[in-house]
Structure formats: structure tokens, C-alpha cells
Amino acid sequence: MVGLRLRVHDALRHTEPRNCNRRFVDRSAYAGVRQIRLHDTRHTCGSLLAALDVHPRVAMQILRHSKIAVTMEVYTHVPSEATRRALRKLGKHLGKQDPE
């Protein structure tokens, strides 16, 4: 019985938010990637799902949101094609230098 309690305790200890954050920091460092907050990965996931045209309800389930509004308004940061075109146009304009 003591062994079972220790295993349950270990399982709970590993799901503490601080421990998840620490593991994420450790794994990011080991992988040699830029350090970001663990929570930012949720936004990235939501944005990638939206960019891949995953149905919003499916994205909501993957992100484990209870309301579709949270998924759509907070966790998806994907510009429309019109926005992308406008930004490319702006970039080209800003990239031009006046001849001297």
C-alpha cells in the first residue's frame, strides 16, 4: 500500500503546474530552442490549427476550451489572406530606398 501511495504522490507531483513549467524549460534548453512560456504553446497550437483550416470546434476540443469564443477570439492569431497581401505590399514599399 505504501508503494501505491508513493506512485500516486509522484504522479500528482509531476502534474503540478510549476513542475510542468520546469520540465518545459529543461526540455527547451536541451533541444536548443528559444525559450518561450509554456502557455504560449497553446496560442501557437491554436494559430497553427486555424492556419491549417481545422474546424473551430475540433480546435476547441484539442485546446480543451469550454467555449468556442475563447478559441476563436483569444487563441487564434491568423491573419486573413487580405491582411497577408497588405503586409507584403507594405514590406515591399518599406524595402524600397530612394535613389541618392
Backbone as XML, in Angstrom:
<?xml version="1.0"?>
<chain id="A" units="angstrom">
  <residue number="1" name="MET">
    <atom name="N" x="0.823" y="-1.202" z="0.000"/>
    <atom name="CA" x="0.000" y="0.000" z="0.000"/>
    <atom name="C" x="0.866" y="1.266" z="0.000"/>
  </residue>
  <residue number="2" name="VAL">
    <atom name="N" x="1.981" y="1.225" z="0.716"/>
    <atom name="CA" x="2.869" y="2.386" z="0.763"/>
    <atom name="C" x="3.415" y="2.681" z="-0.629"/>
  </residue>
  <residue number="3" name="GLY">
    <atom name="N" x="3.804" y="1.626" z="-1.380"/>
    <atom name="CA" x="4.311" y="1.812" z="-2.738"/>
    <atom name="C" x="3.290" y="2.475" z="-3.646"/>
  </residue>
  <residue number="4" name="LEU">
    <atom name="N" x="2.040" y="2.080" z="-3.500"/>
    <atom name="CA" x="0.974" y="2.664" z="-4.307"/>
    <atom name="C" x="0.819" y="4.145" z="-3.986"/>
  </residue>
  <residue number="5" name="ARG">
    <atom name="N" x="0.851" y="4.472" z="-2.692"/>
    <atom name="CA" x="0.737" y="5.881" z="-2.309"/>
    <atom name="C" x="1.883" y="6.693" z="-2.881"/>
  </residue>
  <residue number="6" name="LEU">
    <atom name="N" x="3.087" y="6.148" z="-2.865"/>
    <atom name="CA" x="4.228" y="6.881" z="-3.402"/>
    <atom name="C" x="4.079" y="7.108" z="-4.904"/>
  </residue>
  <residue number="7" name="ARG">
    <atom name="N" x="3.611" y="6.094" z="-5.618"/>
    <atom name="CA" x="3.424" y="6.250" z="-7.060"/>
    <atom name="C" x="2.352" y="7.289" z="-7.357"/>
  </residue>
  <residue number="8" name="VAL">
    <atom name="N" x="1.261" y="7.283" z="-6.624"/>
    <atom name="CA" x="0.207" y="8.281" z="-6.816"/>
    <atom name="C" x="0.749" y="9.655" z="-6.484"/>
  </residue>
  <residue number="9" name="HIS">
    <atom name="N" x="1.502" y="9.752" z="-5.380"/>
    <atom name="CA" x="2.096" y="11.034" z="-4.992"/>
    <atom name="C" x="3.029" y="11.531" z="-6.098"/>
  </residue>
  <residue number="10" name="ASP">
    <atom name="N" x="3.871" y="10.642" z="-6.644"/>
    <atom name="CA" x="4.778" y="11.032" z="-7.718"/>
    <atom name="C" x="4.004" y="11.516" z="-8.938"/>
  </residue>
  <residue number="11" name="ALA">
    <atom name="N" x="2.937" y="10.819" z="-9.275"/>
    <atom name="CA" x="2.125" y="11.221" z="-10.430"/>
    <atom name="C" x="1.527" y="12.601" z="-10.212"/>
  </residue>
  <residue number="12" name="LEU">
    <atom name="N" x="1.046" y="12.870" z="-9.023"/>
    <atom name="CA" x="0.467" y="14.185" z="-8.731"/>
    <atom name="C" x="1.544" y="15.254" z="-8.735"/>
  </residue>
  <residue number="13" name="ARG">
    <atom name="N" x="2.705" y="14.927" z="-8.208"/>
    <atom name="CA" x="3.804" y="15.890" z="-8.152"/>
    <atom name="C" x="4.204" y="16.302" z="-9.567"/>
  </residue>
  <residue number="14" name="HIS">
    <atom name="N" x="4.182" y="15.366" z="-10.495"/>
    <atom name="CA" x="4.591" y="15.670" z="-11.860"/>
    <atom name="C" x="3.555" y="16.494" z="-12.609"/>
  </residue>
  <residue number="15" name="THR">
    <atom name="N" x="2.348" y="16.583" z="-12.116"/>
    <atom name="CA" x="1.336" y="17.374" z="-12.808"/>
    <atom name="C" x="1.151" y="18.750" z="-12.181"/>
  </residue>
  <residue number="16" name="GLU">
    <atom name="N" x="1.927" y="19.072" z="-11.165"/>
    <atom name="CA" x="1.869" y="20.417" z="-10.596"/>
    <atom name="C" x="2.299" y="21.414" z="-11.663"/>
  </residue>
  <residue number="17" name="PRO">
    <atom name="N" x="1.618" y="22.529" z="-11.788"/>
    <atom name="CA" x="1.973" y="23.500" z="-12.831"/>
    <atom name="C" x="3.441" y="23.926" z="-12.792"/>
  </residue>
  <residue number="18" name="ARG">
    <atom name="N" x="3.981" y="24.147" z="-11.602"/>
    <atom name="CA" x="5.389" y="24.558" z="-11.526"/>
    <atom name="C" x="6.305" y="23.487" z="-12.108"/>
  </residue>
  <residue number="19" name="ASN">
    <atom name="N" x="5.968" y="22.218" z="-11.854"/>
    <atom name="CA" x="6.795" y="21.137" z="-12.381"/>
    <atom name="C" x="6.676" y="21.036" z="-13.896"/>
  </residue>
  <residue number="20" name="CYS">
    <atom name="N" x="5.476" y="21.268" z="-14.421"/>
    <atom name="CA" x="5.308" y="21.272" z="-15.884"/>
    <atom name="C" x="6.150" y="22.373" z="-16.503"/>
  </residue>
  <residue number="21" name="ASN">
    <atom name="N" x="6.121" y="23.550" z="-15.895"/>
    <atom name="CA" x="6.910" y="24.671" z="-16.408"/>
    <atom name="C" x="8.401" y="24.367" z="-16.343"/>
  </residue>
  <residue number="22" name="ARG">
    <atom name="N" x="8.848" y="23.798" z="-15.242"/>
    <atom name="CA" x="10.268" y="23.462" z="-15.105"/>
    <atom name="C" x="10.699" y="22.447" z="-16.153"/>
  </residue>
  <residue number="23" name="ARG">
    <atom name="N" x="9.888" y="21.426" z="-16.355"/>
    <atom name="CA" x="10.211" y="20.405" z="-17.356"/>
    <atom name="C" x="10.259" y="21.023" z="-18.754"/>
  </residue>
  <residue number="24" name="PHE">
    <atom name="N" x="9.342" y="21.927" z="-19.020"/>
    <atom name="CA" x="9.315" y="22.586" z="-20.324"/>
    <atom name="C" x="10.586" y="23.392" z="-20.540"/>
  </residue>
  <residue number="25" name="VAL">
    <atom name="N" x="11.013" y="24.125" z="-19.520"/>
    <atom name="CA" x="12.245" y="24.916" z="-19.604"/>
    <atom name="C" x="13.433" y="23.983" z="-19.848"/>
  </residue>
  <residue number="26" name="ASP">
    <atom name="N" x="13.494" y="22.895" z="-19.093"/>
    <atom name="CA" x="14.593" y="21.931" z="-19.241"/>
    <atom name="C" x="14.622" y="21.325" z="-20.642"/>
  </residue>
  <residue number="27" name="ARG">
    <atom name="N" x="13.461" y="20.911" z="-21.118"/>
    <atom name="CA" x="13.401" y="20.275" z="-22.442"/>
    <atom name="C" x="13.700" y="21.264" z="-23.561"/>
  </residue>
  <residue number="28" name="SER">
    <atom name="N" x="13.275" y="22.508" z="-23.390"/>
    <atom name="CA" x="13.576" y="23.535" z="-24.393"/>
    <atom name="C" x="15.077" y="23.784" z="-24.463"/>
  </residue>
  <residue number="29" name="ALA">
    <atom name="N" x="15.701" y="23.883" z="-23.297"/>
    <atom name="CA" x="17.151" y="24.098" z="-23.248"/>
    <atom name="C" x="17.885" y="22.915" z="-23.882"/>
  </residue>
  <residue number="30" name="TYR">
    <atom name="N" x="17.454" y="21.703" z="-23.562"/>
    <atom name="CA" x="18.078" y="20.503" z="-24.113"/>
    <atom name="C" x="17.945" y="20.462" z="-25.634"/>
  </residue>
  <residue number="31" name="ALA">
    <atom name="N" x="16.798" y="20.903" z="-26.139"/>
    <atom name="CA" x="16.563" y="20.911" z="-27.586"/>
    <atom name="C" x="17.258" y="22.077" z="-28.280"/>
  </residue>
  <residue number="32" name="GLY">
    <atom name="N" x="17.716" y="23.049" z="-27.497"/>
    <atom name="CA" x="18.403" y="24.197" z="-28.063"/>
    <atom name="C" x="17.486" y="25.172" z="-28.768"/>
  </residue>
  <residue number="33" name="VAL">
    <atom name="N" x="16.236" y="25.240" z="-28.323"/>
    <atom name="CA" x="15.290" y="26.175" z="-28.935"/>
    <atom name="C" x="15.104" y="27.397" z="-28.056"/>
  </residue>
  <residue number="34" name="ARG">
    <atom name="N" x="14.625" y="28.455" z="-28.674"/>
    <atom name="CA" x="14.390" y="29.711" z="-27.964"/>
    <atom name="C" x="13.390" y="29.482" z="-26.828"/>
  </residue>
  <residue number="35" name="GLN">
    <atom name="N" x="13.658" y="30.083" z="-25.692"/>
    <atom name="CA" x="12.790" y="29.917" z="-24.525"/>
    <atom name="C" x="11.525" y="30.770" z="-24.668"/>
  </residue>
  <residue number="36" name="ILE">
    <atom name="N" x="10.376" y="30.121" z="-24.544"/>
    <atom name="CA" x="9.092" y="30.820" z="-24.501"/>
    <atom name="C" x="8.314" y="30.286" z="-23.307"/>
  </residue>
  <residue number="37" name="ARG">
    <atom name="N" x="7.238" y="30.967" z="-22.959"/>
    <atom name="CA" x="6.405" y="30.470" z="-21.859"/>
    <atom name="C" x="5.630" y="29.251" z="-22.339"/>
  </residue>
  <residue number="38" name="LEU">
    <atom name="N" x="5.436" y="28.304" z="-21.440"/>
    <atom name="CA" x="4.669" y="27.108" z="-21.769"/>
    <atom name="C" x="3.280" y="27.487" z="-22.266"/>
  </residue>
  <residue number="39" name="HIS">
    <atom name="N" x="2.675" y="28.483" z="-21.647"/>
    <atom name="CA" x="1.325" y="28.898" z="-22.040"/>
    <atom name="C" x="1.288" y="29.391" z="-23.489"/>
  </residue>
  <residue number="40" name="ASP">
    <atom name="N" x="2.398" y="29.975" z="-23.957"/>
    <atom name="CA" x="2.439" y="30.467" z="-25.341"/>
    <atom name="C" x="2.278" y="29.340" z="-26.350"/>
  </residue>
  <residue number="41" name="THR">
    <atom name="N" x="2.603" y="28.124" z="-25.954"/>
    <atom name="CA" x="2.444" y="26.999" z="-26.875"/>
    <atom name="C" x="0.970" y="26.755" z="-27.183"/>
  </residue>
  <residue number="42" name="ARG">
    <atom name="N" x="0.085" y="27.102" z="-26.255"/>
    <atom name="CA" x="-1.357" y="26.966" z="-26.518"/>
    <atom name="C" x="-1.777" y="27.921" z="-27.635"/>
  </residue>
  <residue number="43" name="HIS">
    <atom name="N" x="-1.277" y="29.153" z="-27.587"/>
    <atom name="CA" x="-1.592" y="30.130" z="-28.632"/>
    <atom name="C" x="-1.031" y="29.666" z="-29.975"/>
  </residue>
  <residue number="44" name="THR">
    <atom name="N" x="0.192" y="29.154" z="-29.948"/>
    <atom name="CA" x="0.809" y="28.656" z="-31.172"/>
    <atom name="C" x="-0.007" y="27.517" z="-31.752"/>
  </residue>
  <residue number="45" name="CYS">
    <atom name="N" x="-0.406" y="26.594" z="-30.904"/>
    <atom name="CA" x="-1.211" y="25.463" z="-31.356"/>
    <atom name="C" x="-2.517" y="25.952" z="-31.974"/>
  </residue>
  <residue number="46" name="GLY">
    <atom name="N" x="-3.203" y="26.863" z="-31.308"/>
    <atom name="CA" x="-4.463" y="27.400" z="-31.828"/>
    <atom name="C" x="-4.270" y="28.092" z="-33.159"/>
  </residue>
  <residue number="47" name="SER">
    <atom name="N" x="-3.209" y="28.861" z="-33.289"/>
    <atom name="CA" x="-2.937" y="29.570" z="-34.537"/>
    <atom name="C" x="-2.603" y="28.597" z="-35.656"/>
  </residue>
  <residue number="48" name="LEU">
    <atom name="N" x="-1.816" y="27.575" z="-35.349"/>
    <atom name="CA" x="-1.480" y="26.582" z="-36.371"/>
    <atom name="C" x="-2.713" y="25.814" z="-36.817"/>
  </residue>
  <residue number="49" name="LEU">
    <atom name="N" x="-3.562" y="25.446" z="-35.887"/>
    <atom name="CA" x="-4.791" y="24.738" z="-36.250"/>
    <atom name="C" x="-5.658" y="25.600" z="-37.159"/>
  </residue>
  <residue number="50" name="ALA">
    <atom name="N" x="-5.757" y="26.896" z="-36.831"/>
    <atom name="CA" x="-6.554" y="27.800" z="-37.668"/>
    <atom name="C" x="-5.922" y="27.955" z="-39.047"/>
  </residue>
  <residue number="51" name="ALA">
    <atom name="N" x="-4.600" y="28.083" z="-39.113"/>
    <atom name="CA" x="-3.912" y="28.236" z="-40.396"/>
    <atom name="C" x="-4.061" y="26.984" z="-41.259"/>
  </residue>
  <residue number="52" name="LEU">
    <atom name="N" x="-4.220" y="25.838" z="-40.610"/>
    <atom name="CA" x="-4.400" y="24.577" z="-41.336"/>
    <atom name="C" x="-5.869" y="24.306" z="-41.660"/>
  </residue>
  <residue number="53" name="ASP">
    <atom name="N" x="-6.724" y="25.291" z="-41.410"/>
    <atom name="CA" x="-8.164" y="25.192" z="-41.678"/>
    <atom name="C" x="-8.835" y="24.060" z="-40.906"/>
  </residue>
  <residue number="54" name="VAL">
    <atom name="N" x="-8.362" y="23.803" z="-39.704"/>
    <atom name="CA" x="-9.027" y="22.829" z="-38.840"/>
    <atom name="C" x="-10.317" y="23.473" z="-38.357"/>
  </residue>
  <residue number="55" name="HIS">
    <atom name="N" x="-11.396" y="22.737" z="-38.386"/>
    <atom name="CA" x="-12.689" y="23.269" z="-37.968"/>
    <atom name="C" x="-12.573" y="23.819" z="-36.538"/>
  </residue>
  <residue number="56" name="PRO">
    <atom name="N" x="-13.148" y="25.003" z="-36.269"/>
    <atom name="CA" x="-13.039" y="25.615" z="-34.944"/>
    <atom name="C" x="-13.509" y="24.707" z="-33.794"/>
  </residue>
  <residue number="57" name="ARG">
    <atom name="N" x="-14.526" y="23.913" z="-34.020"/>
    <atom name="CA" x="-14.994" y="23.001" z="-32.959"/>
    <atom name="C" x="-13.944" y="21.954" z="-32.625"/>
  </residue>
  <residue number="58" name="VAL">
    <atom name="N" x="-13.243" y="21.484" z="-33.641"/>
    <atom name="CA" x="-12.178" y="20.499" z="-33.415"/>
    <atom name="C" x="-11.037" y="21.161" z="-32.654"/>
  </residue>
  <residue number="59" name="ALA">
    <atom name="N" x="-10.667" y="22.373" z="-33.074"/>
    <atom name="CA" x="-9.614" y="23.112" z="-32.362"/>
    <atom name="C" x="-10.018" y="23.348" z="-30.909"/>
  </residue>
  <residue number="60" name="MET">
    <atom name="N" x="-11.276" y="23.673" z="-30.699"/>
    <atom name="CA" x="-11.780" y="23.885" z="-29.338"/>
    <atom name="C" x="-11.580" y="22.630" z="-28.494"/>
  </residue>
  <residue number="61" name="GLN">
    <atom name="N" x="-11.857" y="21.482" z="-29.064"/>
    <atom name="CA" x="-11.686" y="20.222" z="-28.328"/>
    <atom name="C" x="-10.210" y="19.936" z="-28.063"/>
  </residue>
  <residue number="62" name="ILE">
    <atom name="N" x="-9.366" y="20.173" z="-29.047"/>
    <atom name="CA" x="-7.931" y="19.927" z="-28.871"/>
    <atom name="C" x="-7.377" y="20.827" z="-27.771"/>
  </residue>
  <residue number="63" name="LEU">
    <atom name="N" x="-7.785" y="22.095" z="-27.781"/>
    <atom name="CA" x="-7.298" y="23.048" z="-26.780"/>
    <atom name="C" x="-8.032" y="22.933" z="-25.443"/>
  </residue>
  <residue number="64" name="ARG">
    <atom name="N" x="-9.065" y="22.085" z="-25.422"/>
    <atom name="CA" x="-9.848" y="21.806" z="-24.220"/>
    <atom name="C" x="-10.536" y="23.064" z="-23.661"/>
  </residue>
  <residue number="65" name="HIS">
    <atom name="N" x="-11.110" y="23.837" z="-24.570"/>
    <atom name="CA" x="-11.887" y="25.008" z="-24.168"/>
    <atom name="C" x="-13.350" y="24.613" z="-24.006"/>
  </residue>
  <residue number="66" name="SER">
    <atom name="N" x="-14.022" y="25.293" z="-23.102"/>
    <atom name="CA" x="-15.447" y="25.011" z="-22.918"/>
    <atom name="C" x="-16.308" y="25.904" z="-23.795"/>
  </residue>
  <residue number="67" name="LYS">
    <atom name="N" x="-15.734" y="27.002" z="-24.305"/>
    <atom name="CA" x="-16.496" y="27.944" z="-25.132"/>
    <atom name="C" x="-15.752" y="28.215" z="-26.425"/>
  </residue>
  <residue number="68" name="ILE">
    <atom name="N" x="-16.473" y="28.179" z="-27.519"/>
    <atom name="CA" x="-15.878" y="28.415" z="-28.833"/>
    <atom name="C" x="-15.324" y="29.834" z="-28.941"/>
  </residue>
  <residue number="69" name="ALA">
    <atom name="N" x="-15.934" y="30.782" z="-28.238"/>
    <atom name="CA" x="-15.475" y="32.172" z="-28.295"/>
    <atom name="C" x="-14.037" y="32.301" z="-27.809"/>
  </residue>
  <residue number="70" name="VAL">
    <atom name="N" x="-13.672" y="31.548" z="-26.801"/>
    <atom name="CA" x="-12.300" y="31.599" z="-26.288"/>
    <atom name="C" x="-11.341" y="31.130" z="-27.372"/>
  </residue>
  <residue number="71" name="THR">
    <atom name="N" x="-11.672" y="30.054" z="-28.019"/>
    <atom name="CA" x="-10.827" y="29.510" z="-29.079"/>
    <atom name="C" x="-10.678" y="30.519" z="-30.212"/>
  </residue>
  <residue number="72" name="MET">
    <atom name="N" x="-11.775" y="31.091" z="-30.631"/>
    <atom name="CA" x="-11.763" y="31.967" z="-31.799"/>
    <atom name="C" x="-11.179" y="33.351" z="-31.521"/>
  </residue>
  <residue number="73" name="GLU">
    <atom name="N" x="-11.453" y="33.903" z="-30.357"/>
    <atom name="CA" x="-11.051" y="35.282" z="-30.087"/>
    <atom name="C" x="-9.698" y="35.400" z="-29.397"/>
  </residue>
  <residue number="74" name="VAL">
    <atom name="N" x="-9.331" y="34.422" z="-28.608"/>
    <atom name="CA" x="-8.123" y="34.550" z="-27.806"/>
    <atom name="C" x="-6.969" y="33.716" z="-28.352"/>
  </residue>
  <residue number="75" name="TYR">
    <atom name="N" x="-7.254" y="32.516" z="-28.813"/>
    <atom name="CA" x="-6.183" y="31.580" z="-29.131"/>
    <atom name="C" x="-5.851" y="31.432" z="-30.600"/>
  </residue>
  <residue number="76" name="THR">
    <atom name="N" x="-6.523" y="32.120" z="-31.466"/>
    <atom name="CA" x="-6.175" y="32.007" z="-32.878"/>
    <atom name="C" x="-5.730" y="33.361" z="-33.405"/>
  </residue>
  <residue number="77" name="HIS">
    <atom name="N" x="-4.503" y="33.407" z="-33.862"/>
    <atom name="CA" x="-3.898" y="34.649" z="-34.358"/>
    <atom name="C" x="-3.420" y="34.412" z="-35.784"/>
  </residue>
  <residue number="78" name="VAL">
    <atom name="N" x="-4.360" y="34.296" z="-36.696"/>
    <atom name="CA" x="-4.004" y="34.033" z="-38.086"/>
    <atom name="C" x="-4.559" y="35.164" z="-38.939"/>
  </residue>
  <residue number="79" name="PRO">
    <atom name="N" x="-3.679" y="35.858" z="-39.639"/>
    <atom name="CA" x="-4.178" y="36.931" z="-40.496"/>
    <atom name="C" x="-4.874" y="36.358" z="-41.724"/>
  </residue>
  <residue number="80" name="SER">
    <atom name="N" x="-5.837" y="37.093" z="-42.213"/>
    <atom name="CA" x="-6.539" y="36.681" z="-43.430"/>
    <atom name="C" x="-5.613" y="36.858" z="-44.627"/>
  </residue>
  <residue number="81" name="GLU">
    <atom name="N" x="-6.002" y="36.311" z="-45.754"/>
    <atom name="CA" x="-5.192" y="36.455" z="-46.973"/>
    <atom name="C" x="-5.084" y="37.927" z="-47.369"/>
  </residue>
  <residue number="82" name="ALA">
    <atom name="N" x="-6.152" y="38.694" z="-47.165"/>
    <atom name="CA" x="-6.106" y="40.126" z="-47.477"/>
    <atom name="C" x="-5.080" y="40.834" z="-46.596"/>
  </residue>
  <residue number="83" name="THR">
    <atom name="N" x="-5.024" y="40.448" z="-45.328"/>
    <atom name="CA" x="-4.041" y="41.028" z="-44.413"/>
    <atom name="C" x="-2.630" y="40.657" z="-44.852"/>
  </residue>
  <residue number="84" name="ARG">
    <atom name="N" x="-2.437" y="39.405" z="-45.244"/>
    <atom name="CA" x="-1.113" y="38.972" z="-45.714"/>
    <atom name="C" x="-0.678" y="39.753" z="-46.954"/>
  </residue>
  <residue number="85" name="ARG">
    <atom name="N" x="-1.599" y="39.942" z="-47.889"/>
    <atom name="CA" x="-1.279" y="40.712" z="-49.103"/>
    <atom name="C" x="-0.889" y="42.149" z="-48.742"/>
  </residue>
  <residue number="86" name="ALA">
    <atom name="N" x="-1.662" y="42.750" z="-47.854"/>
    <atom name="CA" x="-1.376" y="44.130" z="-47.450"/>
    <atom name="C" x="-0.010" y="44.232" z="-46.771"/>
  </residue>
  <residue number="87" name="LEU">
    <atom name="N" x="0.319" y="43.264" z="-45.942"/>
    <atom name="CA" x="1.620" y="43.286" z="-45.264"/>
    <atom name="C" x="2.767" y="43.073" z="-46.250"/>
  </residue>
  <residue number="88" name="ARG">
    <atom name="N" x="2.572" y="42.194" z="-47.247"/>
    <atom name="CA" x="3.608" y="42.013" z="-48.276"/>
    <atom name="C" x="3.820" y="43.310" z="-49.047"/>
  </residue>
  <residue number="89" name="LYS">
    <atom name="N" x="2.716" y="43.972" z="-49.382"/>
    <atom name="CA" x="2.786" y="45.238" z="-50.112"/>
    <atom name="C" x="3.523" y="46.294" z="-49.284"/>
  </residue>
  <residue number="90" name="LEU">
    <atom name="N" x="3.189" y="46.361" z="-48.012"/>
    <atom name="CA" x="3.851" y="47.303" z="-47.111"/>
    <atom name="C" x="5.338" y="46.988" z="-47.006"/>
  </residue>
  <residue number="91" name="GLY">
    <atom name="N" x="5.654" y="45.705" z="-46.880"/>
    <atom name="CA" x="7.056" y="45.296" z="-46.788"/>
    <atom name="C" x="7.848" y="45.682" z="-48.023"/>
  </residue>
  <residue number="92" name="LYS">
    <atom name="N" x="7.247" y="45.484" z="-49.206"/>
    <atom name="CA" x="7.922" y="45.861" z="-50.451"/>
    <atom name="C" x="8.143" y="47.367" z="-50.496"/>
  </residue>
  <residue number="93" name="HIS">
    <atom name="N" x="7.132" y="48.119" z="-50.073"/>
    <atom name="CA" x="7.228" y="49.583" z="-50.071"/>
    <atom name="C" x="8.320" y="50.049" z="-49.099"/>
  </residue>
  <residue number="94" name="LEU">
    <atom name="N" x="8.346" y="49.484" z="-47.938"/>
    <atom name="CA" x="9.344" y="49.881" z="-46.944"/>
    <atom name="C" x="10.755" y="49.438" z="-47.343"/>
  </residue>
  <residue number="95" name="GLY">
    <atom name="N" x="10.818" y="48.391" z="-48.140"/>
    <atom name="CA" x="12.111" y="47.886" z="-48.584"/>
    <atom name="C" x="12.764" y="48.746" z="-49.672"/>
  </residue>
  <residue number="96" name="LYS">
    <atom name="N" x="11.954" y="49.580" z="-50.339"/>
    <atom name="CA" x="12.490" y="50.452" z="-51.392"/>
    <atom name="C" x="13.265" y="51.603" z="-50.763"/>
  </residue>
  <residue number="97" name="GLN">
    <atom name="N" x="14.380" y="51.913" z="-51.363"/>
    <atom name="CA" x="15.166" y="53.060" z="-50.899"/>
    <atom name="C" x="15.200" y="54.102" z="-51.991"/>
  </residue>
  <residue number="98" name="ASP">
    <atom name="N" x="15.124" y="55.368" z="-51.584"/>
    <atom name="CA" x="15.179" y="56.447" z="-52.565"/>
    <atom name="C" x="16.589" y="56.527" z="-53.170"/>
  </residue>
  <residue number="99" name="PRO">
    <atom name="N" x="16.666" y="56.644" z="-54.486"/>
    <atom name="CA" x="17.999" y="56.799" z="-55.094"/>
    <atom name="C" x="18.589" y="58.131" z="-54.690"/>
  </residue>
  <residue number="100" name="GLU">
    <atom name="N" x="19.872" y="58.119" z="-54.374"/>
    <atom name="CA" x="20.518" y="59.380" z="-53.950"/>
    <atom name="C" x="21.473" y="59.876" z="-54.975"/>
  </residue>
</chain>
